[in-house]
């Protein structure tokens, strides 16, 4: 398939977009998005404010923050009590350690590696006087922040289309 980026118009079908499969195009059509113009005009329903960066030692319960650090441990296991996969990781920066917990997201243990530098965003909670974030949004450190470290748009999405897509 040949892509001519200069040839796209608002009326161009979304099916010409790279990495957008037939099934995803059908899912987007279910909410009225069939052209590039409609896709670009799809307005977020709200925003998550992940623009506040904080060192681990300064975390306050209830605040929504972004933390930059290195993964010092990560593992997934099946919890017989909750009947879900539980992924736990420890994030460390120069000021302390932060526990990260994902429920039913076992793939996170494969996506992140020990020693990797990441950004995580979410609401800080305390357990036994230690901070943790449940189901944080994460991304590997790069020059561009897409899912963390900024105002992140939240869109109404059809089944089969996920926020990181």
C-alpha positions in Angstrom: 0.0 0.0 0.0 1.3 3.4 -0.9 0.7 6.5 1.3 0.6 9.9 -0.2 0.5 12.2 2.9 0.1 15.3 0.9 -3.1 14.0 -0.7 -5.2 13.6 2.4 -8.2 15.8 2.8 -11.0 16.1 5.4 -13.1 13.8 3.3 -10.4 11.1 3.0 -11.4 7.8 4.5 -9.7 6.8 7.7 -8.9 3.4 6.2 -5.9 5.0 4.4 -4.2 5.7 7.8 -1.2 3.5 8.6 -1.7 1.0 11.5 -5.5 1.4 11.4 -7.0 -2.0 10.6 -10.4 -2.8 9.2 -11.8 -3.8 12.6 -10.7 -0.5 14.2 -12.2 1.4 11.2 -15.5 -0.4 11.7 -15.4 0.4 15.5 -14.7 4.1 14.8 -17.6 4.1 12.2 -19.9 2.9 15.0 -19.5 6.4 16.6 -19.7 8.3 13.3 -16.0 8.6 12.5 -15.3 7.5 8.9 -13.2 10.3 7.5 -10.0 12.0 8.6 -11.9 15.3 9.1 -14.3 13.6 11.5 -11.4 12.0 13.4 -9.6 15.3 13.8 -12.9 16.9 14.9 -13.6 14.3 17.6 -13.4 16.4 20.7 -12.2 15.0 24.1 -14.9 14.5 26.7 -12.5 15.7 29.5 -8.9 16.1 30.3 -6.6 14.5 32.9 -4.1 16.9 34.5 -0.9 15.0 34.7 1.2 18.2 34.4 2.4 18.3 38.0 5.7 16.5 38.4 6.8 15.6 41.9 9.7 13.8 43.6 8.6 10.7 45.6 9.4 12.2 49.0 7.0 15.1 48.4 4.0 13.0 47.4 0.7 13.8 49.2 -2.3 11.5 49.4 -5.1 12.4 47.1 -3.0 14.5 44.7 -2.7 13.6 41.0 1.0 13.7 39.9 3.6 12.5 37.5 6.7 10.8 38.8 9.9 10.1 36.9 12.0 7.2 38.1 13.5 3.8 37.4 11.8 0.4 37.8 13.7 -1.5 40.5 11.4 -4.5 40.5 8.3 -5.7 38.6 6.3 -9.0 38.7 2.9 -10.2 37.8 1.0 -12.9 39.7 -2.5 -14.3 39.9 -4.4 -13.4 43.0 -6.7 -16.2 44.0 -8.4 -13.9 46.5 -9.5 -11.4 43.8 -9.3 -13.8 40.9 -7.4 -11.3 38.9 -3.8 -10.8 37.7 -1.9 -8.4 40.0 1.2 -6.6 38.7 3.4 -4.9 41.2 6.4 -2.7 40.6 8.7 -0.4 42.6 9.7 2.9 41.1 12.6 4.7 42.6 13.9 8.2 42.2 16.7 10.1 44.1 14.3 10.8 47.0 12.5 7.5 47.6 10.5 4.5 46.5 6.9 4.3 45.1 4.8 1.2 44.9 2.9 0.7 41.7 0.0 -1.7 41.4 -2.0 -2.7 38.3 -5.1 -4.9 38.5 -5.9 -7.3 35.6 -3.0 -5.8 33.5 -0.5 -8.7 33.5 1.0 -7.4 30.2 2.6 -4.5 32.1 5.2 -6.9 33.6 6.2 -7.7 30.0 6.1 -4.1 28.8 8.4 -2.7 31.5 11.8 -4.0 32.6 13.8 -3.6 35.7 16.2 -0.7 35.4 14.0 1.1 32.8 13.3 4.8 33.3 9.6 5.6 33.1 7.1 8.3 33.8 4.0 7.3 35.8 0.9 9.3 36.5 -2.0 8.8 38.8 -3.6 9.5 42.2 -1.3 9.0 45.2 -2.6 6.8 48.0 -1.0 5.8 51.2 -0.7 2.3 52.7 1.2 1.8 56.0 2.6 5.3 55.6 4.1 4.5 52.2 2.9 6.0 48.9 1.5 4.0 46.1 -0.5 4.5 42.9 -3.1 2.0 41.7 -3.4 1.5 37.9 -1.0 4.3 37.0 -0.7 5.5 33.5 2.9 4.9 32.3 5.2 5.5 29.5 8.9 5.1 28.9 10.9 8.2 29.1 11.4 10.0 25.8 11.5 13.5 24.4 7.8 13.6 23.9 5.2 13.0 26.6 1.9 11.5 25.2 0.2 9.8 28.1 1.8 11.4 31.1 3.4 14.7 32.2 0.8 17.0 30.6 -2.9 17.6 30.1 -4.1 14.3 28.6 -7.3 14.3 26.5 -9.9 11.6 27.3 -12.1 10.6 24.4 -15.4 8.7 24.3 -14.2 5.5 22.5 -16.1 2.6 21.0 -15.3 -1.0 22.1 -12.1 -2.2 20.6 -10.4 1.2 20.5 -8.2 1.9 23.6 -6.8 5.2 24.9 -3.2 4.4 24.0 -4.2 3.4 20.5 
